[in-house]
Structures are given as structure tokens and as C-alpha cells.
Amino acid sequence: MTSRDLHYFDRDRQQKWRIAILHEDETLLVLNKPAGLPVIPERWHPEWPCLRSIAEERLGLPLFVVHRIDAGTSGLILFAKTEASHRDLNQQFEHHQVEKIYHA
């Protein structure tokens, strides 16, 4: 378990991001995604920062996207740190073994 944060400043859009690391172990990473930051590169603006690229740069390791939420939505995002955990987590999401909760 961890409580450290990732910090990023987007000079082009003059936007500062603070991304809380809520959990990290050998296979998983859970981040609190702020609203306005996409999980993966946006189609129309692939040069803009995204959660995965910021986390990979700051942590110095490749991450596997397990699920996404809209760029305008804040919430918890789960990344896999290994191919095996990525495969296992994808199967859990595919078989609806993961409960998703949305708050307005």
C-alpha cells in the first residue's frame, strides 16, 4: 500500500495534474484519475498527456490498461504491471467478476 502521488504539468494546456497512487504491488497499480485526463491517448489529440504515459514515465515501467473511464470522469483506474496479471484481470472483467460502482 502507498500514499504517494504522481505530479505532472502540461505546459501546452497550462494544466497541473496530481494523481494519487492508492495501491501498488508487484502486479497491480491503482491510480485515482483526475477528471479531464484521458486514460490512453485521445484520438484527436494523441500528443496530449494521458494517465498511462504519465504513470509509465514517472514510475519507469510499462503498464497494461485493464479498463478505462471517460476523460471527463474522475475515478479509480487499475493497471496491470505484468502480462500475466493483465490477462487474469481482463478475464475477471470479461466474466463480470468485478463490480463497477459509479457515483454522481
C-alpha positions in Angstrom: 0.0 0.0 0.0 1.2 3.5 -0.8 0.1 7.1 -0.5 2.5 8.8 -2.8 1.4 11.0 -5.7 2.4 11.5 -9.3 2.7 15.1 -10.4 2.6 16.4 -14.0 2.4 19.8 -15.6 1.1 20.1 -19.1 2.7 23.2 -20.5 0.6 23.4 -23.7 -2.7 23.4 -21.8 -1.4 25.0 -18.6 -2.8 22.2 -16.6 -1.3 20.7 -13.4 -2.2 17.1 -12.5 -1.9 15.4 -9.2 -2.5 11.7 -9.4 -2.8 9.7 -6.2 -1.3 6.2 -6.1 -3.8 4.3 -4.0 -2.3 0.8 -4.2 0.9 -0.6 -5.7 2.4 -4.1 -5.5 4.4 -6.4 -7.8 1.5 -7.0 -10.2 -1.0 -4.1 -9.8 -1.2 -0.3 -9.7 -4.4 1.6 -8.7 -4.5 5.3 -9.5 -7.1 8.0 -8.8 -7.6 9.5 -12.2 -8.5 13.2 -12.2 -11.3 14.5 -14.4 -10.0 15.9 -17.7 -7.1 13.4 -18.1 -7.7 10.5 -20.6 -6.5 7.0 -19.6 -5.0 6.4 -23.1 -4.1 8.9 -25.9 -7.1 10.7 -27.3 -7.9 10.1 -30.9 -7.9 13.7 -32.0 -5.0 14.8 -29.8 -2.6 11.9 -29.5 0.2 14.3 -28.4 -1.7 15.3 -25.2 -0.7 13.6 -22.0 -2.7 10.6 -20.7 -2.7 8.7 -17.5 -0.8 5.7 -18.7 2.0 7.7 -20.3 2.4 9.9 -17.2 2.5 6.9 -14.9 4.9 4.9 -17.1 7.2 7.9 -17.3 7.1 8.7 -13.6 7.4 5.1 -12.4 9.8 3.9 -15.1 7.9 0.8 -16.1 5.4 -0.4 -18.7 1.8 -0.6 -17.7 -1.1 -2.6 -19.2 -4.5 -0.9 -19.4 -7.1 -3.1 -17.7 -10.1 -0.8 -18.1 -10.9 2.8 -18.9 -13.3 5.6 -17.9 -14.1 8.7 -19.9 -11.6 11.5 -19.9 -14.0 13.9 -18.2 -14.7 11.4 -15.4 -12.6 11.0 -12.2 -12.2 7.7 -10.6 -10.0 4.7 -9.8 -8.1 3.1 -12.7 -6.4 -0.3 -12.4 -3.3 -1.1 -14.3 -1.5 -4.4 -14.6 2.3 -4.5 -14.2 2.8 -7.9 -15.8 1.4 -9.7 -18.8 0.1 -12.5 -16.6 -1.8 -10.1 -14.2 -3.2 -8.3 -17.3 -4.6 -11.5 -18.7 -6.1 -12.5 -15.4 -7.7 -9.1 -14.7 -9.1 -8.9 -18.3 -10.7 -12.3 -17.7 -12.3 -11.1 -14.5 -13.7 -8.0 -16.2 -14.9 -10.1 -19.2 -16.7 -12.6 -16.9 -18.3 -9.7 -14.8 -16.4 -10.8 -11.7 -15.5 -7.1 -11.0 -18.2 -4.8 -9.5 -18.1 -1.3 -11.0 -19.6 1.4 -8.9 -20.4 4.9 -10.3 -21.2 7.9 -8.1 -22.8 11.1 -9.5 
